[in-house]
Amino acid sequence: MIGKGSASHNSRKFIAENVNAERTRYNISYIDEPLKKVYHDLFDEALERYNAKQKRKDRIIPDYYEKIRGSHQEKLFHEIILQIGDMDNMASGTENGELAKEVLDEYYRGFQARNPNLRVYSAHIHMDEATPHIHVDFVPFTTGSKRGLDTRVSLKQALAAQGFTGGTRGATEWAQWAESEKKALAAVMERYGIEWEQKGTHEQHLSVLDFKKQERAKELATLEAELAAKQGELSEIQHRLESADTAGEEIDRIEYKLSRDEDYAVPEPPKLMSAKNYRERFVVPLVQRLKDLVRAVLVTCVKAWDKIALLRGENEELEKENRRLEERLASLEEKNDYLHKQTRDYALLRRVFGDEYVDNLVAEAREKQHNYEQNRKENHYEHQH
């Protein structure tokens, strides 16, 4: 799954309610670097090169970490969480739980080699929760960029550099990469004799809760793809805005040309030439060239200003849409977590009390619900008549 990421939680600087503190000593911490330090290591040289080329002070970036932190297009970092099985078959503190730990350990040791454009700065296996799992937090980056910093943050470009290019809405770069990482984990599992049971292949056997979870997962995947598409549009608009903003630089270039180009200089009058001839041969053509230049500059400026106004409007709309999608995504993730908890509670009841007892309780509850609804309909009918 995709995690929101919490370095202090992952490194156990604070202990959440679902953590068994007595088992924390069995966790594995591979790396735990400060995120700001990672940004300095990755981007300081590129930032220095970028700022050195800027002629306008407002284009200089004083702190790349803060720029990305306030960006609607990129995140400071991303997190992936992987788990084998669940508390019913791979619980922490059991023999199978230790097996899961070994598999996750071997999987992680190949992660950075498989993903050279994902700079890992935090990675931990947790053995102090219900089921062993691993958190991997990383900064995606691309090099050789023609826009902005030559080395910059970009999930899309980082994954593209590793061979994952976006296809359909359901096959985004992230989706393709995540599937590849699942296969890498499955390959390690196979060496330990664990088979990957790909859920959802037997839909006719899904319980109601499982079906709801699956539908939420599909909705989440669609929403994530839509969000990625909108972020791509936003990136394009921002790129076009940057291009439009270069109108000021074009005016600076023309101003330099006016001050240095001989075509726009007033020549000294030749000896014995009358004022009338001088005016016709030199002054009138020069004035005409200046008029043409001024006209061209004005047209360029007006077009650029119109383009900037239009693009800024589109940019604002896309940012609003992105925020709406992000809020919807967070809501669906919360619903998915709630359904997952319901499913686990339901399974726990069956394991403790037995299928027959739980089935009888469910049947009894349904009958009561049916009777309640029937009574409401009858009372409503009598009230109307």
ABEGO torsion letter per residue (X at the ends): XBBAEBAAAAAGABBBAABBAAAAAABBBABBBBAAAAAAAAAAAAAAAAAAABABAAABBABAAAAAAABAABBABBBBBBBBEBAAAABBGBAAAAAAAAAAAAAAAAAAAABAABBBABBBBBAABABBBBBBBBBBBBBGBABEBABBBBAAAAAAAAGBBBBBAABBAAAAAAAAAAAAAAAAAAAAGBBBBBBGABAAABBAAAAAAAAAAAAAAAAAAAAAAAAAAAAAAAAAAAAAAAAAAAAAAAAAAAAABAAABBBBBBBGBBAAAAAAAAAAAAAAAAAAAAAAAAAAAAAAAAAAAAAAAAAAAAAAAAAAAAAAAAAAAAAAAAAAAAAAAAAAAAAAAEAAAAAAAAAAAAAAAAAAAAAAAAAAAAAAX
